[in-house]
Amino acid sequence: MSNAREIVKRRKAVRNIHKITKVMQMVATARFQRALKRAKGTRPYLEKLNDLVQNTFLGAHGSVEISRHPLLVSRMPCSRVGILVVTSNRGLAGGYNSQILRLAMQTVRQVEQAGGAVDIHVAGRKGAAYFRFARREAQAAYTNISDNARFEEIIPVAQRLMDDYATQKIDAVKIIYMRFLSLGQQRPVCVDVLPLTGVDNVTNPDSSAAPSASRMRACSEYFPEAGELLVELVPTMVRAAVFQAFVDASVSEQISRMMAMSAATENAESMNRQLTSEYNRARQSQITSELSELMGGVEALK
């Protein structure tokens, strides 16, 4: 009877776990729907802003503002790189954080092998705990940013990276996060934020880039001047890129948690069926044993 009682206790625990994982799966699904709606709304804005910045670069070709703007100066080689690693605040999301942190450590090693140094900026409690465990000091740890990060929460993060770049504390800025591609595909990526992509082609044009600049100046008119527009557009572009990384990371996190809880729920159901089968066999064996003892007692009385 003790064996059957043990199985009953285990089956009760598995049923409780099944209820918890089912609820967590439903919560993750609801949060995913909200995060997906945000991602679909912000990505077109970033793409249009990127096109506008690239076109304005071409229109401002040769202007004084490009040579003076601290965020448009490309410094090679990069002696120190700032890396922002975006992780989650909570666990139970499958391999979400492990994939991001694995890519982060690969990037750090690549920079160090090339003779550079790394300033680590980490967002999320899981990433902060990992770098403490790895004994790598983070220059900044942002652990109070909500799961659905607001733009106001991201501004200080982006501003510190831009300030460090403008004051030449770092020579490049990278963001490592989980990019949302589709419901069935999310990929950890390392994106170069500063210097902005395409700046070198404008500030140091070759024979192929020069005609593009001339065509852009012939087809576009800017008011105020393109160089003055860049003073506002470049910081806006950096903030938008950092914010989009957090938005994509939020969608990917909820998908990973939703899939992890779905797998946990299925495993709990399978374990419950297995324990039920074991309980039935144990109970049947117990009943058979009791009947055998009863029949033996009857025979002994004859």
NORSUL-V807808 format. One record per pair of residues at least 24 apart in sequence whose C-alpha atoms are under 10 Angstrom apart, sorted by the first residue. I is the first residue (numbers start at 1). J is the second residue. If there is no record, write none. Layout:
i = {I I}
j = {J J}
This chain:
i = {1 1 1 1 1 2 3 3 3 3 3 4 4 4 4 4 4 4 5 5 5 6 7 7 7 7 7 7 8 8 8 8 10 10 10 10 11 11 11 11 11 11 11 11 12 12 13 13 14 14 14 14 14 14 14 14 15 15 15 15 15 16 17 17 17 17 18 18 18 18 18 18 18 18 18 18 19 19 20 20 20 21 21 21 21 21 21 21 21 21 21 22 22 22 22 22 22 22 22 23 23 24 24 24 24 24 24 24 25 25 25 25 25 25 25 25 25 25 25 26 26 26 27 27 27 28 28 28 28 28 28 28 28 28 28 28 29 29 29 29 29 30 30 31 31 31 31 31 31 31 31 32 32 32 32 32 32 32 32 32 32 33 33 33 34 34 34 34 35 35 35 35 35 35 35 35 35 35 35 35 36 36 36 36 36 36 36 36 36 36 37 38 38 38 38 38 38 39 39 39 39 39 39 39 39 39 40 40 42 42 42 42 42 43 43 43 43 43 45 45 46 46 46 46 46 46 46 47 47 47 49 49 49 49 49 49 50 50 50 50 50 50 50 50 52 52 52 53 53 53 53 53 53 53 53 53 53 54 54 54 54 54 54 55 55 55 55 55 55 56 56 56 56 56 56 56 56 56 56 56 56 56 57 57 57 57 57 57 57 57 57 57 57 57 58 58 58 58 58 58 58 58 58 58 58 58 58 58 58 58 58 58 59 59 59 59 59 59 59 59 59 59 59 59 59 59 59 60 60 60 60 60 60 60 60 60 60 60 60 61 61 61 61 61 61 61 61 61 61 61 61 61 62 62 62 62 62 62 63 63 63 63 63 64 64 65 65 65 65 65 65 65 66 66 66 66 66 66 66 66 67 67 68 69 69 69 69 69 70 70 70 70 70 70 70 70 71 71 71 71 71 71 71 71 71 71 71 71 71 71 71 72 72 72 72 72 72 72 72 72 72 72 73 73 73 73 73 73 73 73 73 73 74 74 74 74 74 74 74 74 75 75 75 75 75 76 76 77 77 77 77 77 78 78 78 78 78 78 78 78 79 79 79 79 79 79 79 79 79 79 79 80 80 80 80 80 80 80 80 80 80 80 80 80 80 81 81 81 81 81 81 81 81 81 81 81 81 81 81 81 81 82 82 82 82 82 82 82 82 82 82 82 82 82 82 82 82 82 82 83 83 83 83 83 83 83 83 83 83 83 83 83 83 83 83 83 83 83 83 84 84 84 84 84 84 84 84 84 84 84 84 84 84 84 84 84 84 84 84 85 85 85 85 85 85 85 85 85 85 85 85 85 85 85 86 86 86 86 86 86 86 86 86 86 86 86 86 86 86 86 86 86 87 87 87 87 87 87 87 87 87 87 87 87 87 87 87 88 88 88 88 88 88 88 88 88 88 88 88 88 88 88 89 89 89 89 89 89 89 89 89 89 89 89 90 90 90 90 90 90 91 91 91 91 92 92 92 92 92 92 92 93 93 93 93 93 93 93 93 93 93 94 94 94 94 94 94 94 94 94 95 95 95 95 96 96 96 96 96 96 96 96 96 96 96 96 96 97 97 97 97 97 97 97 97 97 98 98 98 99 99 99 99 99 100 100 100 100 100 100 100 100 101 101 101 101 101 101 101 102 103 103 103 103 103 104 104 104 104 104 104 105 105 107 107 107 116 117 118 118 118 119 119 119 120 121 121 121 121 121 122 122 122 123 123 123 145 146 147 147 147 147 147 147 147 148 148 148 148 148 149 149 149 149 149 149 150 150 150 151 151 151 151 151 151 151 152 153 154 154 154 154 154 154 155 155 155 155 155 155 156 157 157 157 158 158 158 158 158 158 158 158 159 159 159 161 161 161 161 162 162 162 162 162 165 165 170 171 172 174 175 175 175 175 176 176 177 177 177 177 177 177 178 178 178 178 178 178 178 178 178 179 179 179 179 179 179 179 179 179 179 180 180 180 180 180 180 180 180 180 181 181 181 182 182 182 183 183 183 183 184 184 184 184 185 185 186 186 186 186 186 186 186 187 187 188 188 189 191 191 191 192 193 193 193 193 193 194 195 196 196 196}
j = {282 283 285 286 287 282 278 279 282 283 286 278 279 280 281 282 283 286 279 282 283 279 275 276 278 279 280 282 275 276 278 279 271 272 275 276 268 271 272 273 274 275 276 279 272 275 268 272 265 267 268 269 270 271 272 275 265 268 269 271 272 268 264 265 268 269 261 262 264 265 266 267 268 269 271 272 265 268 261 264 265 92 258 260 261 262 263 264 265 266 268 258 261 262 263 264 265 266 268 261 265 92 257 258 260 261 262 265 254 255 257 258 259 260 261 262 263 264 265 258 261 262 254 257 258 93 251 253 254 255 256 257 258 259 260 261 254 255 257 258 259 254 258 147 148 250 251 253 254 255 258 183 250 251 252 253 254 255 256 257 258 251 254 255 148 250 251 254 147 148 149 247 248 249 250 251 252 253 254 255 180 182 183 247 248 250 251 252 254 255 251 148 244 247 248 250 251 180 244 245 246 247 248 249 250 251 247 248 240 243 244 247 248 240 241 244 247 248 240 244 236 237 238 240 241 243 244 237 240 241 233 234 236 237 240 241 196 197 233 234 237 238 240 241 230 233 237 196 198 199 226 229 230 233 234 236 237 196 197 198 199 202 230 212 213 216 217 220 226 213 216 217 220 221 222 225 226 227 228 229 230 233 198 199 201 202 203 213 216 226 227 229 230 234 198 199 201 202 203 205 209 210 211 212 213 214 215 216 217 220 226 227 202 212 213 214 215 216 217 218 219 220 221 222 225 226 227 202 203 213 216 217 222 225 226 227 228 229 230 199 201 202 203 204 205 210 213 214 216 217 226 227 202 203 204 205 213 227 203 225 226 227 228 227 228 225 226 227 228 229 230 231 199 202 203 226 227 228 230 231 203 227 231 166 227 230 231 234 162 163 165 166 167 168 195 231 162 163 165 166 167 168 172 194 195 196 199 231 234 235 238 165 166 194 195 196 199 200 203 230 231 234 165 166 168 171 194 195 196 199 200 203 171 172 194 195 196 199 200 203 168 170 171 172 195 171 172 114 115 116 171 172 111 114 115 116 117 170 171 172 111 112 114 115 116 117 118 169 170 171 172 111 112 115 116 117 118 119 165 168 169 170 171 172 173 108 111 112 116 117 118 119 120 165 169 170 171 172 173 174 194 108 117 118 119 120 121 139 161 164 165 169 170 171 172 173 174 175 194 107 108 118 119 120 121 122 138 139 161 170 172 173 174 175 176 190 191 192 193 119 120 121 122 123 138 139 140 141 157 158 161 173 174 175 176 177 190 191 242 120 121 122 123 124 127 128 141 174 175 176 177 178 190 245 121 122 123 124 125 126 127 128 142 175 176 177 178 242 245 246 249 250 122 123 124 125 126 127 128 143 176 177 178 246 249 250 253 123 124 125 126 127 128 143 145 146 147 246 249 250 253 254 123 124 125 126 127 128 142 143 144 145 146 147 124 125 126 147 253 257 125 126 253 257 253 256 257 258 260 261 264 252 253 254 255 256 257 258 259 260 261 253 255 256 257 258 259 260 261 263 253 256 257 260 177 178 186 187 188 249 252 253 254 255 256 257 260 124 126 127 130 177 178 188 253 256 126 127 130 177 178 187 188 189 127 176 177 178 187 188 189 190 126 127 130 131 176 177 188 188 176 177 188 189 190 175 176 177 188 189 190 131 134 174 176 190 171 170 170 172 173 169 170 173 174 157 160 161 174 175 157 175 176 157 177 246 246 250 246 247 249 250 251 253 254 246 247 249 250 251 243 244 246 247 249 250 243 246 247 239 240 242 243 244 246 247 243 243 239 240 242 243 244 246 236 238 239 240 242 243 239 239 242 243 235 236 238 239 240 241 242 243 235 238 239 193 194 238 239 193 194 235 238 239 194 195 194 195 196 242 241 242 245 246 245 249 245 246 248 249 250 252 245 246 247 248 249 250 251 252 253 244 245 246 247 248 249 250 251 252 253 245 247 248 249 250 251 252 253 255 248 251 252 251 252 255 251 252 255 256 252 255 256 259 252 255 248 249 251 252 253 255 256 249 252 249 252 245 241 242 245 241 237 238 239 241 242 238 238 234 237 238}
